[in-house]
């Protein structure tokens, strides 16, 4: 299955490069444009994007004006803006944006919100890959070098979370709440035990890094 494709419209080169790096590490394909009018021209011949990340203050044509163009091509959009006033937020959401994030933002938060938008719109890629591991989140299967690997349901969910947000540190408390649920009465030691199982079953002792007093991170340096 093809990777999800993201259009990044941002005229601050440092922010655009940072977003692009994180998208690449998270297995997204992406295109960066820095001018609203260029976006309009580009979409005339290439509009196969699953999601757009739009700055608001842009040369040529601003992000608010671009929303109508995104809707024309059925591209869900998320605003990334330094404009943190209520009026701008409300305007962006009323215009049809799926979400609105104020700069500066954490890349982990951005990736989580992107995933929710893609899933909500039926565009989320169901196949995840990490080195020789392939995970089908729809069929609930794991292959390593083509051979099936048997994981318990919670181990599977934990692996999916690590792969989706690889190179990001995931706190134990967050993993516990999102996978086991906020009503789970056990402690964070439960996460450590399941991480140990994943390391053993998939041979990821070095790749799943422990972050002291915080949580875990699946390394994938390229």
C-alpha positions in Angstrom: 0.0 0.0 0.0 1.3 3.5 -0.8 2.3 5.9 1.9 0.1 8.7 2.9 0.9 11.8 1.0 1.0 15.2 2.7 1.1 18.8 1.3 3.0 21.2 3.5 2.4 24.8 2.8 4.8 26.8 5.0 7.0 29.8 4.1 9.3 29.5 7.2 12.1 27.3 5.8 13.3 26.1 9.2 9.8 25.0 10.2 9.1 23.4 6.8 12.4 21.4 7.0 11.6 20.2 10.5 8.2 19.1 9.5 9.5 17.4 6.4 12.2 15.5 8.4 9.6 14.2 10.9 7.2 13.2 8.1 9.9 11.3 6.4 10.9 9.5 9.6 7.2 8.6 10.1 6.9 7.1 6.6 4.9 9.9 4.9 5.5 11.2 1.5 5.4 15.0 1.3 5.7 18.1 -0.8 6.7 21.5 0.6 5.4 24.7 -1.0 5.9 28.2 0.4 3.5 30.4 -1.7 -0.2 30.3 -1.9 -0.4 31.0 -5.6 2.1 28.2 -6.2 -0.1 25.8 -4.4 -3.1 26.7 -6.6 -1.0 26.1 -9.8 0.5 22.9 -8.5 -2.8 21.3 -7.5 -4.1 21.8 -11.1 -1.9 18.9 -12.2 -1.1 17.1 -8.9 -3.7 16.9 -6.2 -3.4 13.3 -4.9 -2.7 14.4 -1.3 -4.3 12.8 1.7 -3.8 15.8 4.0 -2.6 19.4 3.8 -0.8 21.3 6.6 -1.4 25.0 6.0 0.2 28.0 7.4 -2.1 31.1 7.4 0.2 34.0 6.8 1.6 33.2 3.3 2.8 35.1 0.3 0.6 35.1 -2.8 -2.5 33.7 -1.2 -3.1 33.1 2.5 -4.1 29.9 4.2 -7.7 31.0 4.8 -8.1 31.5 1.0 -6.5 28.2 0.3 -9.1 26.3 2.2 -11.6 26.6 -0.6 -9.0 25.2 -3.0 -8.4 22.2 -0.6 -12.1 21.5 -0.5 -12.3 21.6 -4.2 -9.8 18.7 -4.4 -11.2 16.9 -1.3 -8.0 17.4 0.7 -8.6 17.6 4.5 -6.5 20.4 6.0 -4.9 21.2 9.3 -3.8 24.8 10.1 -0.4 25.4 11.6 -0.2 29.1 12.6 1.4 31.6 14.9 -2.0 33.3 15.1 -3.3 32.1 18.4 -6.3 34.5 18.9 -9.7 33.1 19.2 -11.0 34.8 16.1 -8.4 33.2 13.9 -9.1 29.7 15.4 -12.8 30.1 14.9 -12.4 31.4 11.4 -10.1 28.5 10.5 -12.4 25.8 11.8 -15.5 27.4 10.4 -13.8 27.6 7.0 -13.6 23.8 7.1 -10.2 23.0 8.7 -10.1 19.6 10.5 -7.9 21.1 13.2 -5.9 24.1 14.2 -2.5 24.0 16.0 -0.7 27.1 17.3 3.1 27.5 16.7 5.3 26.5 18.3 4.1 22.9 18.6 5.5 19.5 19.4 6.1 17.2 16.4 4.6 14.3 18.4 1.3 16.3 18.9 1.3 17.1 15.2 1.7 13.5 14.2 -1.0 12.4 16.5 -3.5 14.9 15.2 -2.6 14.1 11.6 -3.3 10.4 12.3 -6.7 11.2 13.7 -7.6 13.3 10.7 -6.5 10.7 8.2 -8.4 8.0 10.1 -11.5 10.1 10.4 -11.5 10.7 6.6 -10.8 7.1 5.8 -7.4 7.9 4.3 -5.1 6.4 7.0 -2.6 3.9 5.7 -3.3 0.5 7.4 0.1 -0.9 6.6 3.1 0.0 8.8 6.7 -0.9 8.2 9.8 -0.8 10.3 12.9 -2.4 8.8 12.0 -6.0 8.2 8.7 -5.8 10.2 5.3 -5.3 8.4 2.2 -4.6 10.5 -1.3 -4.7 9.1 -3.4 -2.8 11.5 -6.6 -3.8 9.8 -5.9 -7.6 9.7 -4.1 -7.4 13.0 -1.0 -9.3 11.7 2.7 -8.9 12.1 5.3 -10.3 9.7 9.1 -10.2 10.2 11.2 -11.0 7.1 8.0 -12.5 5.7 7.3 -14.9 8.6 4.3 -14.4 10.9 5.0 -13.3 14.5 2.5 -14.1 17.2 1.8 -11.1 19.5 -0.8 -10.7 22.3 -3.4 -7.9 21.6 -1.7 -5.4 24.0 1.7 -6.2 22.6 0.4 -5.6 19.1 -1.1 -2.3 20.1 2.1 -1.2 21.8 4.1 -2.1 18.7 1.8 -0.1 16.5 2.2 2.9 18.7 6.0 2.6 18.7 6.2 2.3 14.9 3.7 5.2 14.3 5.7 7.5 16.5 9.2 6.1 16.0 12.0 8.5 17.0 9.6 10.1 19.4 9.9 9.5 23.2 6.6 8.0 24.4 6.1 8.4 28.2 5.0 5.3 30.1 1.9 7.1 31.5 0.8 8.0 28.0 1.2 4.4 26.7 -0.6 3.1 29.7 -3.6 5.5 29.2 -3.9 5.1 25.5 -3.4 1.3 25.3 -4.6 -0.1 28.6 -7.1 2.7 29.2 -7.4 5.4 31.9 -9.4 3.0 34.2 -6.5 0.5 34.3 -5.5 0.0 38.0 -2.0 -1.5 37.4 1.2 0.6 37.4 3.6 1.6 34.7 5.6 -1.6 35.3 3.0 -3.3 33.1 4.4 -1.2 30.1 8.0 -2.3 31.0 6.9 -6.0 30.9 5.3 -5.7 27.5 8.2 -3.8 26.1 10.5 -6.7 27.3 8.2 -9.1 25.4 8.4 -7.1 22.2 12.2 -6.8 22.4 12.5 -10.6 22.8 9.9 -11.6 20.2 11.1 -9.2 17.5 14.8 -8.9 18.4 14.5 -5.2 19.1 16.7 -4.9 22.1 18.8 -2.1 20.8 16.1 -0.4 18.7 13.6 0.1 21.5 15.5 2.5 23.7 14.7 3.2 27.3 14.5 6.9 28.2 15.4 7.2 31.9 12.5 8.1 34.1 10.3 8.9 31.0 9.4 6.0 28.7 10.5 4.4 25.5 11.5 5.4 21.9 11.8 3.2 18.8 14.9 4.3 17.0 15.0 4.5 13.2 17.9 6.7 12.2 18.4 7.0 8.4 
